[in-house]
Amino acid sequence: MIRLFFLLMIIPLSADAVILPEWQTAQLSAKASLRGSAVGPNSLWVSGSDNAVFRSTDGGKSWQDVSVTQQPVTDFRDIELFDDQTAIVMGVGSGVQSRLYLTEDGGENWQLLYENPDKEGFFDSIAFWDRNRGLLLGDPVDGYYVVMETKDGGHTWSRIGRDRIPPLLENEAAFAASGNTLITGPNGEAWFTTGGFQASVYASEDYGHNWQRSSVPLHQKTQTAGGYALALNQRGDVFVMGGDFQDRPGKYNNLAMRDTDGWHVADNDQRGLRTAMACIESTCVASGKTASDISFDHGVSWQPLGGEGFYTLAAGSDLILGAGADGRVGVIRVSPQR
């Protein structure tokens, strides 16, 4: 176990705040590229390259290496946490490198839960409504995205029929950037986002059984541009973020939100690729590798947040966890709204 002590700054949940917080960062013992993050009642988790999984039970002051030791070595780009002891990590890669592992004892032991059955397949993201029912998104096979459902906590999976999802657009691609390519919402809602010379959001209102595609106003001029991740604010508004990983600091539309009037570009400074967003009450943080932004009005308006950025974010009841390149993590505490 490594010890990483740092001060956690309290953020006032007020649009009148003058002093903006700074990320309080720490360095893990493994310099992994961290793409998955999750916050439980009393634990923080991050996952990434080279089978890396780390867990903290003291709010990020110290981190325990609970990495998967089984072969093959893969890149854990998503993690789903059901309680402080139970988690699923999702590996990416061609064929069987895309796989799921389950722990039920806080990472002490991991068991292989599921392997990609298609040698041409590639997992992108997982998301659950509860500890039993969830979805898995995979790269297109036979001209359609692979969307699979589980009703038993990930032990068995079945593919949603191709007739329930729109066919693939030319050059379309999903980006497994931060564990948020696919998200779930209340009452059986779910969304996933794609890019590749376009930017789209697919939406379902029936637990993933039927999908509709909408174009969204994000940067989409190259094969590596488009939608990278999704998030919900506390009011239930849907946000899609993205850009272009080959032009991370570029100035382009990188965040859009959907409300009762449809999709529209968010009021931010367009400061490069954004791959994650997390909210606590009215405070939201959006981030990418190069920078982060903060909002105090549910994501309606934004301002730059000091320090470097993170690939992935996750929110708990009073803190936002960030994880990124070279084993770097950060924590910001958010005070309850009075």
Number of C-alpha atoms within 10 A of each C-alpha: 13 12 14 14 12 14 13 20 17 16 20 20 20 14 12 8 11 8 8 14 18 18 22 17 22 20 16 20 17 17 16 21 21 32 29 32 32 25 25 20 11 13 19 25 28 30 32 32 23 20 22 26 24 24 25 19 17 11 17 23 16 18 23 17 17 20 19 25 12 12 8 14 15 21 25 33 30 31 29 23 23 19 15 20 15 16 22 24 31 30 31 24 19 16 16 21 22 25 24 25 22 25 20 16 12 18 22 12 14 21 13 15 17 17 16 20 12 12 12 14 21 25 30 27 32 28 24 24 17 12 16 13 16 24 25 23 23 22 22 19 13 11 13 18 21 22 25 19 23 17 16 12 18 22 14 12 17 13 15 17 13 15 11 15 21 15 14 14 14 10 12 19 25 27 25 24 24 32 33 34 29 29 26 26 18 10 10 15 15 24 25 26 28 26 28 23 18 24 27 25 22 18 22 20 17 12 21 22 18 17 19 13 16 12 14 25 21 26 26 23 15 15 15 24 27 34 36 33 31 28 23 21 20 15 10 13 14 18 23 35 33 33 33 27 20 12 13 18 18 16 14 19 24 29 31 23 24 17 12 6 7 9 17 15 19 22 16 19 16 20 21 25 33 35 34 31 32 25 27 24 18 18 23 25 26 27 28 30 21 16 21 26 24 24 23 23 16 21 28 15 16 20 15 18 19 14 15 16 25 27 29 34 31 26 24 19 15 15 22 24 26 32 31 28 18 16 21 20 25 22 26 22 23 22 17 13 11 6
